[in-house]
Structure formats: C-alpha cells, structure tokens
Amino acid sequence: MKRWLLASFALVSIAAVTGCSPDSSGLSEKNTASSETAGTTGTTGTTGTAPKEEAKSETPKATEPSPISTTPKDGDDVAVLDTSMGQIVIMFYPDRAPRHVDNFLTLAKSGFFNGTRFHRCMPGFMIQGGDPLSKDLSKADAWGTGGNMVDGKEKNVQAEFNDIHHGRGVVSMARSNDPNSASSQFFIMVAENGGLDGQYSAFGYVVKGMDVADKIVATGPTDQQLNGKVDPKKAVVLKSVKVTKWPIK
C-alpha cells in the first residue's frame, strides 16, 4: 500500500525541511512529521491560556495523568533492541498509549522486527524502523511502505495522541495522513521536536542506548532532499527485539 510521505522537522523554532514531496517513483512512506500541521495544530492543551476567574467551578477536577517517568519500575516490561551497532533498551507508557504498547510488544514477541532495518534516518531529528519490507535488500525502493499484514490486510492501531513531549529518547509510531494508520513502523527521537506533539502516538522512551541511536542516525543522508532515505548497504539491522522485565539481568 502506497503512503504519502509526510516529511519535515516540523519545529516551530527552526526552519522546516523543504522539498519533501513523494519521489518520482510514486512510492511514499509512513513518516513522523508534517510541515502542513507544524505550528498550527497538534497542541496537547497542557500549555493553553489560564482560565478566566468566572470559569471556575466547584465541580471536582478530572483525574490528572500520572507524571511521565523516564525510569522503569521493577517488574515493568522493557524491550531490548539488539542492533548491528549495539543495544537500545525501551520502556513503555501503557497508561498513555495502551494499544500502541500492546501492538509493539505483540510484534516484538512474535519476532516480527527481527532482521528489519532502520531505513530512514534524519540527523538532528529521528531514526525510523519497523518496516518488514526492509528485511529484503531487493525491495529497498519500497522500504517505508510496509506494515503488519494479517490475512492480506494491514493491521492498524487507533491513534492515542497524548501529553508525552517528543523530546530526545521518546519512541513514537509512524503513520500516513490517516491518524489511525499506525501499524509496525516506529521512530526514536534523537533531538527534541515539539511539532510532533499531539500528532503522533508516543508510547515509549529509551532508557539505555541513545549513544547507539546517535550512531544509527549518522547513517542517514545529509542531503535533505533525500528525506532521510538511508543507503540500503549502510542501513543498520535490527537483529532482534526481546521483551523482558526491568531491571535487566
């Protein structure tokens, strides 16, 4: 299934990447940002203007989300990503994005990610992987268009936009124009990008191995016109993803 390639740094504070329309082949991929929405939509509501005095009410406030932790609790599920450049350990936020966490863990336990590659890497932005087509070098032109196919149909996850800020180390799901089109492709932020907040479903955080992510992102092109497309011969292999409990023994 062809997908529109949404591509930019999407930061209000820096210039967005330009020239990121689909390539001439017509192939496109699930991506992590859209210059069309950056700075105009996607706020989480947590930084809105203060309510006016007359808006106050005696009605009890809704339960606030629990604080966002960057350290797993003992017994929590974590995923160990064993790449050809080293290990990355991810914790999860089932209270923020339960469907996305379950989807990732289910795929990981089934071995779905084993042998895939980080096919899209943008220095100063993120690394993207999880496409089953990236296991096959002969299908490099189609990398970024694959997903979790079940009985000939792609299985998608409903959007779970939340209050997690897309800062360095955050793990989130790639998608097409359709907010509910996330499937298997995910990305890891190597730099802050508030333009993604409220637009993509963040569901995890790297607790170990950001130095590895930094090595992986360096495989991406410096030419912005290439939109992060990694040379297939340089693409880092995700050898396996194992789900275990924290702390890792």
N, C-alpha and C positions, 0 to 999 in steps of 0.2 A: 504494500500500500504506500503510495507516494504521500509525502508530507511536506507542508510548507516550511521552509527553513526560516525560522524566526531568529534573527541574529543581531545582537549588539551588546555592548557593555551595559546599556540601559541605566546608566548612572546619571542622576540629575547634576551631580557636581563635576562630571568630566564629560568630554565630548564623546558622543556615541559613535560606534563603529559605523561606517557608511559603506555602501556598495555591497550589501549582504543579501541581495535577492537570490532566488534559486539559480543554480548554474544552468548552462545552456542545454545540458542533457535532460533537464526536466526533473531530475531526481532531487529530492529535498529530504530534510531530516527533522526529527523531533529536536527541539533546542531549548535553551534556557532563558532567552530574553527577547523582548520585542521593543524596538525603538518606537513603535507606534503607541505603546502604552506607557513607556517610561515617563515618570514625572507627571502623568495626568490621571492615572488610575492605579489601583493596587495598594493604596494605603490600608493599614490594618485597623485604623480607628483608635490606636493607642496614643497617638500624638495629636489628636484633634484639639480644637479650641475648648477652653474651660466652659462648663455650662453656666448659664446666667442664674442669678440668685432665684428668680421666680420659677425656675425649672426644678428646684429641689423638692423632694418628696419624702414622706415618712415611710414609703414603701421600701422594704428591705432590698438591698442591692443583690444582684445576681452573684453567684459564686465566682470569684476571680480565678483565672487559670493558675495552676501552681507555677512557682518560679522555674525558669528554664535552667536546668543543671547542665554542666559540662563534664560531670564526673559520674560514672555509672554507680549504682548501688550494688552491694554484694548480692549475687544471685540474678542480676539482670542479664538478659540476653545481649550479647555483643557479636559482631561479625568480624572475622579475621580474613582480610583480603590479602592473599599471597600473590604478589605480582613479580614480574621478572626484574623489578628494581627494588623489591623489599616488601615489607608488610605494612598494611594500614588496618587499624582497628576502629570500628564504628560502633557507637552506642545509639540507642533509639529513643524516640519520643512517642510511645503508644497513646499517651494522653492527648497529644496534639494531632496525630495523623495515624489512627489505628489501622485503617485499611491499607495505607501505604507501607506501614511497618510489617503487617502480616503478609502483604504481597512480596516484599523484599525477602523476608525470612523464608517464606514458602519456596520461592525460586532458588534461594541460596541452598536450602536443604536438599533440593532436588538435583543440584549440580548444574542448574541452568546457566549460571555465569561462567562456569569453568571453561577456559580456553577463549573467552571473548577478549577483545582488545579495547584500550582507551583510544577510540577513533577520532575524537575531537578534543583538542587541547588549545586553549587560548591563554597565553601568558598574561598575567595580571587579571585573570578572570576565573577560569574553572577548567576541570578535566571531566570529560564525559565518556561513559561506557555503558555496558549492559545490552548492546545490540547482538543478538545471536548470529546475525549475518557476518559479524566481524571475526568469527572463528575461521572463516574461509577467505584466504587472500585473493582468490579468483573472483570474489564478489565485492571487492573493495569499492567499486563505483557505487554500490548500493548501501554501503555502510551508513548507518544513521536512519535507515528506513524500516528496520526490523523491530519486532516486538515479541511478546509471548503469545504464540499461536496455539489455540486449543480447538481441535476439530475443524481446522481450516479457517478459524476466525480469531482475530486478535482479542485477547482478554484485556480489558481496560479497567482502570481504577478511578472511581469518582473523586473529583477534586476535594482536597482538605486544606484549603488555604488557612493559615493560622498566624499566630503572633511571633513566630520564630524569625528573627532577622537573618538575612542571608549574609552573614559575616564569614570570615575565613574559617574553614573547617566544617561548615554546615553541609549536610548532604540533602539533596532535593531531587525531585523527579522531573525529567524532561517530558515534554508533551508537544503536540501540534497546536494549531489555532484553537481547537476544541479543549476547553478546560478539563474535560473528563476523558482525555485521550492518553493519559499516562499508562504505560504498560510495563516495560522492563528497563528502559534506559534511565540512568541516574547520573547526577553530576556532583562533584565535590568542589566547593568554592576554595580557591587559593587566595582570594582577596575579597574584600567587602564589596557588596553590590546591593544597596538598598532598593534599587529599581525593580528587583525581583520580588520583593516582599508583597504578599497578597496576590501574587500572580502565579506562583509555583508552590507545590506542596512540599515543604521542608519536613523531613522525618527523622533525621539523624545528625550525628556530629562525630568528627574524627577525634578520638581521644589519644591516638598514638599513630605516628607515621606521616605527619604533614611534611616532613622532610622528603619522604618518598613521593608524595603528591607534587612537591616542588620539582622533583626530578622528572616526573612524568609530564608535567605541563611544558617543560622545556623541549619536548619532542614536537610541540606544535609549531606551525609556521609563524614567522614574524610578519609576513605579508597579510594584512588584514583582509585583502580581497579573497583570500583562500578560506576565510571564515573558520579557521581553526582545524581545517581538514588535515589530518596527520598523514605523512607519507607512510603507506602500508608497511614498508620494510622497517620503519622506525617505531611503529605502534607497539606500545607496551602491553604484554599479555597478562591478563588476569588469570593466573593458573588455577586458582581455586578460591572459593569463599566458604569458610566453615563457621557455623554458628556454635557458640559456646557460652559459658557463664562467666560473669565477672566476679572476682579477679581471675585473669587467665593464668592457668598453672603451666 
